Amino acid sequence: MTTPEKPASPGGEAAAGGGPAGGKPGAPTPGAPARRGPAPATGIARFMGGQPTERSMDFAGSAKRLLGTLRPERSLITVALVLCVASVTLSVLGPKILGRATDLIFAGVIGNKFPDGITKAEAVEQMRRQGNGTVADLLGSVDFTPGRGIDFDAVGEVLLWVLLIYVGASLFGLVQARIATTVVQRAVFRLRRRVEEKLGRLPLSYFDKQPRGEVLSRATNDIDNIAQTLQQTMSQIVTSLLTIAGVLAVMFWISWLLALVALVTVPVSVVVATKIGKRAQPQFVAQWKTTGKLNAHIEEMYTGHALVKVFGREKESAEIFRKENEDLFQAGFKAQFISGVIQPAMMFIGNLNYVLVAVVGGLRVASGALSIGDVQAFVQYSRQFSQPLTQVASMANLVQSGVASAERVFELLDAEEQSADPADAPKPDRVRGEVAFEQVSFRYEPDKPLIEDLSLTVRPGQTVAIVGPTGAGKTTLVNLLMRFYEVGGGRITLDGTDIAAMSREELRSHIGMVLQDTWLFGGTIADNIAYGAPAGTSMEKIVAAAKATHVDRFVRTLPDGYDTVIDDEGSNVSVGEKQLITIARAFLAEPEILVLDEATSSVDTRTEVLIQQAMGRLRTGRTSFVIAHRLSTIRDADVILVMESGRIVEQGTHDALLEAGGAYARLYEAQFAEPVVEA
């Protein structure tokens, strides 16, 4: 059973050397920058200068792909579209029917002006004889009866229909909005799940090259921004476009001339929105990139705040924060200001349209070509026509911001994954713990070899200690065994089975790992110890593992004992106590192969002796790989491997290597020699 420790720290033992033999583990991917290149320029790394490169944006492609995430909800989207069409249709019919009420009222007012007993034609002719030809033309388009006032029953019936139409439009719109919300939230749920699954398939080399805060920003902030964008724009854009089409159709039905007048401003609106949008989009991309960098810096400075204070880098850290915050302010201000200009510009154009329609409509009424009710409806339609245009344009900032975030998330989803496990992966019949390295080669950069033609056979139950100077490749050797990285040549076998042919889950289920860089999650001490054990492990087994690794002695001093809650940083327990907990975790997992990477480096000398005794019991019957700088901890190892520059230069027992007087003897003497003090 694997002890799910954090993978060997990218900045761990093999990285400290800084030369070709050291560095962070992370095999380069095709087309990726060289592994040993400059670190991402955030946080402490940026004290040394350097800037990350920025990828060019593809607005159309990213927008199309973002809409593609809604494809599984086609049936719900179809229902929402039908409801949207019904809602818009009713909303568009409302002004036309309301114009009928205006015509009835105006006809009643005009009818009262003429005596009863004459016809409409006679009334119009009478006005002409009096020299009021314009008024006569106007009355010719009004359906009135001389001597009859306002028909309030007919007006009331029309108003009732208008009320029912608008209530129906609102109900359809409400249901459609509910369905749209469901569609968006399901799509974002799937996107979050894809990102989470993708993070599990990415090789460790990807995380070596990306600041942790940047990855977190893409998985949280950017996805939240996508959700907000889809929620606020998807339904509204469809409604606005349908409204534009419906209103335009009715406008042509009422008067093709007024419709053409209303359309005069549309090309101007499109040009204005397009020009402004093109200027705003790069600023939104810069805004979200800067947000990711700022988050990365804050996360890095928070987790390393003790070191920042120890080395007096508060001013430098604050200066970097100030610069990133200023960059974010500038990008955000430019993005919001530029895109914010769209709405007032569209409102200005809409007002021009309103004036043109009112003037031309008034002339058409005066000539008798249109009724007052039709012009009133047309004025409403001109507003109804310009309003969705303004809404679509004003949503440009949201759309551009959402697409910029989508591009960053898709960039993560498109990152090269580690190779897939074979479909019919073989399993050893019985895992005894025999490990063989057969002419293994590995390099982080193509032109800088690290491990070349390394061969080694470890028999079941043996304890193999790996020592050597910093950057020799000790941790890299273990990472290859864990398949955190794939070998460049040769192969590694477990009980005769090539581990490259096994599934990673199967391989790691037989390996327990304790790292120098401890990791605890937010939860109780008991939960942290049981993390690597099967679900439902009894409390008795947890306590037994804690006693065997001397965790029990300090847990008993805590007020809540094993129910003591550790925060996600583990700040309420000491570094040594955290390491003891991770050792207890490995003890409880009972793996066939044990990997200890400087597992006792953070404990005191007395505790180290106790831990060595516990490790002796833990290693019994198990194949163990022990990486150590403190040579006192590996004297009883069955085989000690001395590595230099990725090669095994010596191997043997502690006594035999001391007698040989080679590299191991020099390391031993350097570690235990009496210090020379010069005055």
N, C-alpha and C positions, 0 to 999 in steps of 0.2 A: 504494500500500500504506500503510495507516494505521500511524503510529507510536503504539502503544498507551500513550501517556502518560496519567497520571492526568488526568481532566477538570479544566478550569480551576478552580482552588481556590475553594471556596465563600467563603473568607475572602480572596480574591485582590484584584486591583487595583480592581475595581469595587465591592468591598465596603467598602473602607477609608473611604469618605466618610461613611458612616453616615446620610446623608440619603436622600431619595427617589431621587436619581440613583445612589446607591451601593448598597451592600448585597450580600448573597450572591445569586447567581443562583438562581432557583428559582421558576418560575411557580407561583402558587397553584393548588391543585386545588379543585374544587367541594366546598364544605362544610368545607374545611380552614381552619385558622387563618390569619390574614393573615401573609404572608411576613415582614413587618417587625416582627412581634411579638417578645416577649422570647425570648432564646435559652433552650434547655433548661437548667434550673438544675442543672448539674453542673460539677464542676471549677472552673476559673478563673471561669467565668460566674457561678457561685453566690456568688463574693465580692461580687457586686452584688445578691444576693438573688433571690427568685422561686422558685416551686415548680411542678413539672410537674403537670398535671391527671391524674387517675386515672380510667380507664374502668371502669364498673361490670361485674361479672362475670356470666356466664351459665353456671352449672355444668352444668345439664341439657343445654343446647344444645352446649356445648363437649365434654361427655362423649360425646354421641351422634355428634358429628362426628369425635371421636378414634376411636371404634369403627368409623366409616365408612372409616378408612384401612386397615382389615383386609379390606375387601370383596374386593380382587383375590385373596386367598388362601382363597376360599370352599371350594375342594376340599380343601385341606390341613386347614382348620378342621373340615370334616365328618369327615374321617378321625380327627382328634384327638378330636372329640366321641364318636365310636363307641368308640375305645379308652378314653376316660375313663369312658364308661358301663360298659364291660366291667370296668374296674378297680374302679370303685365298687361294681358289683353283686357282684363276688367278695368285696370287703372287707366288704360288708354281710352276706353269707351266713356269713362266718367265725364271728362270735359265736354265731349260732343253732346251727351244727353243733358248735361247741365246747361249747355247753350240753348237747348229747346225750352227750358224754363225761362231763360232771359227773353227769348222771342215771344213767349206767351205773355209775359208781364208787359213788354214793350207794345205788343199788339193790343192789349187791354187799355194801356194808357192812350194810344193813338185812337182807338175806337171811341173812347169817351169824348174826343175832341170834335167828333162829327155827329150830326143829328141822326136819329134812328129813321129808317125808311129809305135810305139811299144805299146804293151798292158801293163796293170798293172802287170799281172803275170810275163811277161818277165822282167819288171823293178825290181821286187822283186827278181827274180831268178838271175839277173845280180848282185845284191848286195850280194847275198849269195856266188856267185862264187868269188867275190872280198874279201871274208872273213869277211864281215860285217853282221853276222847272227842276231845280236841284232837289227840293223837298219832295216834289212829285216822283222823281226817280227813286228817292229813298223809300217813299211809301209803297212804290210798286213792288219792292222786295219783301214787304211786311204782310203777313197773312192776318189781316184784321177785319173786323166786321163793324161798320159804323154804328154807333149807339150802344155797343156792347163793351162792358168794362173787363177787368181782369178775371179770368176763369180760375179761381183759386183751387177748385177741385182738380183741374188738370195740372196746375202748378204743383199741388201737393203730391199728386201721383208721380210726376216726374222726379220730384225731390226724394220720394220714397224709393224709387228705382235707383237713384244715385246713391242713396244711403246703403241699400242692399249690395250694390256693385262694389262700393268701397269696403264694406265689411267683408264681403267675399274675397276681395283682393288681399286684405290684411290677413285673413285666415289662411289662404293659400300661401302667402308669403311667410307666415309664421311656421307652418309645417315644413315648407321648403328650407327655411333657415335651420330648423332642427335637424333635418336630414343632412344638410351641408356640414353642420358641425360634426355629426357622426362620421361622415366621410373623411373630413380633415383629421379628426383625432385618431381614427383607425390608421390612416396613412402615416401619420407621425409616429404612432405606436410601432408600426412595422419598420419605419426608418430607424428609430432608436434601437429596435431589436437587431436590425442588420448591422448597425454600427457596433453594438456590443459583441455580436458574433464575429465581426470583422476584426475587432481588437484581439480576440482570442486566436485568430488565425495569422496574425501578423508576426513576422520573425522579430527576434530581439533587436536585430540591426535597425529596424524601423524606429524603435523607441530610443535607440542610441542617438539617432540623428534629430529627434524631435524633442523640444522642451516639453516637460510633463504638462505644464499649464496650457501649452498650445493644443495638445491632444485633448485635454479636458474641456477647453473652450469650444472645440469643434463638436464634441460629444454632448455638450450642455447648451451653451449660449447660442451657437449657430442653429441647432435643432429647434430650440425654443423660438428663435427668430423666424425660422421657416414655418413653424406652427402658427405664429401670430400673423404672418403674411398671408398664408392660405386661408386662415379663418376670416380675416378682414377683407380680403380681396376676391376670393374665388366666387362666392355667391354674388357679391356686389357687382363685379365686372360683368357676369352673365346677365344679371338683371338690367344693368345699364345698357348693354348692347341690344338686348331684346327691346327695351324701352325706346331706344333710338330708332330701331327698325319699325316698331309699331307706330310710334308717333309720326315718323316720316310718311308711312303709308296713309294714315288718316289725314295728314296735312295735304298730301297730293289729292286726296279724295275731296277735301273741302275746297281747295284752290291751288291749282298747279303754279300759279304766278307767285302767290305768297310762299309756297313751298320752296320755289327756286330762290326767292329772296332770303329765306331762312338758311338755305344751303350755301349762300355766298360766303359765310364766315367759317364754314367747316374746314376748307383747305388751310385757312389761316390758323385755326386751332390745331390742326394736325402738325403743321410746320413748327409752330411755337412749342408744342409738347415734345416733338421729336428732338428739336435743337437743344432744349433744356435738359431732356432726359439723357442725351449723349454726354453732356457735360457733367451730369450728376453721377452716372454709373461708376466711373473710376474712383470717385470719392467714397462711394459706399464700399467698394472692394477694399480700399485703403483703410476705411473705418474698421471693418471686421478683422482685417489682418493685424492692425494695430491693437485691437481689443485682445486678440490672441496673444500677442507679444507682451502686452501689459499684464495679462493674467499669468503668463509664464513667469514673469519677473516677480510678481507678488507672491505666487506660490513658492518659488524658489527661495525668496528672501524670508518668507514665513517659516518654512521648514528648516532653514539654516540660520535663523536669527541669532542663535548663540554664537556661531562662528563669525557672523557679521559684527557682533559686538566685541568679540575677543580680539579680532584683528582691526578694530576701529574703522570699519568700512561703512559706517552709517551714512556719512555724507555722500560717498560715492553711490551707495544704494538709493539714497533719497534723490540724488541728481539724476540717476537713470530713470527713477519713477517719474520725476518732474518732466524729463524729456519725453518719455513715452506717453505720459498723461497729456502733455502739450500737443504731441502728434495726434493723439486720439481726439483732443478737443478741436484741433484744426480740421482734421478729416471729417469729424462728425458735424462740425459747424458748416463746412463747405457743402457736405452732402445734403444736410437738411435745408440749408438756405437756398441752394440752387434748385433743389426739387420743390421747395416751398413756394418758389416764384410761380410755379405752374398754375396753382389755383387762382391767385389774384389775376394773372394774365388771362386765364380762361373766363373768369367772371367779367372782366372788362370786355372781352370779345362777345360774351353772351349778352351784355347790356347793349352793345352796338346792334346785335341781332334783334333785341327787343324793340329798340327804337325804330329800326327799319320796318319791322313787321307792323308796329303800331301806325306808322305814317302811311305805308302802302295800304294797310287794311282799312284805315279811315277813308282813304280816297275811294276804295272799292265799295264801301258802304254808301258813301255819298253818291256814287254813280249807280247804285242799285244792283250791283253785281253780286253783293254778299249781304246777308242779314247781320244785324248786330250780334245775334247769338253766335253765328259762325265766326265772326271776328273775335268775340270774347273767347270762344273755344280755341281759336287759332293762337291768340295771345298766350293762353294757358299752355298750349302745345309748344309754343316757342320756348317758354320757360322749361317745360318738361323735356324739350329736346336739348337745350343747352345745359341743363342740370346734370344729366348723366355724362355728357361730354366732359364737364368740369370734374365730376366724380372720378371718371376713368383717368383723367389727367392727374388729379390730385393723388390718386393711388400709385402713381409712378414711383414715388419715393419708397413706398412699402414694397412694391414689386422688385425694384432694383436692389433694395437691401436684402430681401428674401432670397433673390437669385444669387447675390454675392455670397450669402451664407450657404446656400445649396451647393455652390461651386466648391467651397471649402470642404463640405461634408462628402461630396462625390470624389474629391481628390483623395480623401482618406479611404473611401470605399474602393477606389481604383488602385490603391497601393499594392505592390506585389506581395503575395502571400507566401508563406512557407509551403513547400511541396506537400501535396495531399498524401495521406496514408493509403497504402495499397488496399484495394477492395477486399481481397482475400488474404489479409496479412497473417503470416504464420505465427504460431505461439510455441515456445519451448514446451515439451511434454512436462518437464518438471524443472523449475528454476532452482539451480543449486548455487549459482553465483559465480560461475567461471566466466571471466571477462578476458577477451583477447583483442589487442590492437595489432593489426596486420598491415605493415608498411603504410601507416596513416600519414597523410600530408594535409596541411591546412595553411591557408594564408588569408589575411584580411584584405590585403591589396595584391593585385596580380603580380606586381614586380617586387614584392617584399615577402619572401617566404618566412613562415614562423615555425611550423612543424614539418619536418621532411623525413619520410621513410621511417617513422617510429614504429617499433614492434615491441610488444609486451604481452605476457600471459600471466594472469592472476588466477590462482587456483581458488576453489570455493573455500570460504572461511578464512582466507588470508587477510591480514591487515597490511595495506600498502601505504607507506608515507611518501609524500611528494614534497621535496624541498628544493630550494634554489633561490637565486637572487630575484629581486622584484623584476617582473617583465619577462621571466624565463618561459612562461606559457603553462604554468601549473593549473591555474583556474580554467584556461582554455581547454586543457586536456579533459577536465571533468565536464565542461560544457559540451564537448563533443560526445562524451558518454551519455549525457542526458538528452542529446539531440536538440539542444537549444540552437545549435548550428550544425550544418552538415559537413562531413569531411570532404576535402578536395580530391583526395586519392586514397586508395586502400580501403579497408573496412574495419569495423568494430563488431565483434560477435558477443552474444550472451548465450552461454551454453551451446555454442556452435551455430546459433541462428544470427544472421546479419541483422543488426538493429535497424538498418535502413529499410529492411523489409517488414519490420514489425510496426504496428501502430504506436504512435507516441504515448497514447493513454496506457496501452498494455506495457510498454517499456517502463514508463515512469511509475506504474503501479507497484513495481518491484524495487524501487529505489527511494530511499529516504535521504533528505538533504538538510543539513544545518549550516547556515551561512554566518559569516562574520557580521554581515548587515542584517540584523534581526528585523522581523516584520510581525507585528501584532495588529489585529483588527479590533474595532470598538466592540467590546463584549466582556463577558466575565472571564476570569482566569481559567475556570473549568472549560468553557467553550473554546478558548484559545488552545488549550492542551489537546482537546478532543478534535481539533480541526482536521488532522490528517487521518483520523480513525474512522471506521465504518459508522454510519448513522446508528444511533441507539446505544452507543458504547456506555456501559454502566459507570456510575460514579465510583464504584470500588476500583475498577481498572484505572480510571483517571487518577485517583489518589495513590494507587500503587506505583504508577509511572512517576508521579510527583515525588514520592518518597525515594524512589530509586535514583532520581536525579537531583535530590536535595532541594526541590522546590517547596516541598511540604513545610520545611522548617521556617521559611519566611512567610508563607501563606498563612500559617497559623497565627502569626502576629498581627495580621490585618483584621480590622473590625468585622468584615463580612466574609472572611476566609476565602473559599473558592468561588463565592458569589460576588467578590469584589469586581467592580466594573472597571475595565481599562479603557481609556479613551483611545481614539484612533492613532494618536501619536505615542501612546504608551508613556505619557509624561508622569504618571503617578506611580511608576515603578522605576528602579534604577536600571542602568544599561546592563549590568551584570545579571540582575534578576530577569530582565527580558530574555537574555541569552539562555538562562536556565530553563525558562518556559519553553523556548523553541527546542531545546534538547529533550525536554519531557515530551514534547509533541512527537519528535522522531522516535523516542523510546516506545510510546504508545502505538505508533503505526506498525511496528514490527516488520520492517522491510527486509528483503533478502540481501540487498546491497545498501551500504550506508556510505554517504559522502559527508565528510566533515571539513568545512573550509574555514580554518582558523576559528573553530567553534568555541574555544575557551579564551579567546584573546581579551575579553572584557571582564573576566572574573579575577578575584584576588587569588593569591598563591594558595591559601588554605582551601578555598573553594575549588581551585584547579585540581588539587590532589583528590578531593572528593569526586569531582566530575570524572577524573581519569579512572577512578575505581568503577564508577557507574558505566563509563564508556567501555571498560573492560568487559563488564557483564553484557552490555548491549551488543558488543562486537562478537561475542561468542557465537560461533556457528554462522556468522555472516561475513560476506566479503566487504571489506571496508577500505575506502580511500580517504586518507587524511592529509590535507594540505596544511602545512605548518611552517611558521617562521621560528617559533620557540622550540628548539630542538629537544628540550627536556621533555616535551610531551609525546615524543615519538620514539623513545629509546627502545620500547618493547615491540615495535612493529616487526612483522615477519620479513618485509622487504622495504628498504628505503631507496627511493629513486631520486637521484640528484639531476636536476634539469638545468641546462644553460642554453639560451637562444633556441628553445624549442626542441632540443635534443637531450636524450638521456646520456649523460656523460659517466655516471657511476650508478651501480646498484648493488645492494647487499645489506647485511645486518649492521646495526649501529657499531658493534665492536669491530667487525671486519673492515668497515669503511674508515674507522679511526686508524686502524693499523695500516691501511693502504696509504694514508697520508696524502690523499688527493683533495678534490674540491670539497667533499663533505668535511674532512678534517679541518680545512681552512675556515669553512663556515662555523664549525664548532668552536674552534680556537678564537675566532673573532667575536663570538657571542659570549664566551665564558672567560676570556682573558681578563686579567686585572687591568683596570683603567690606569692610564699613565697621566699623571697630573703635572703640568709644567707651571712653574712659578711665574 
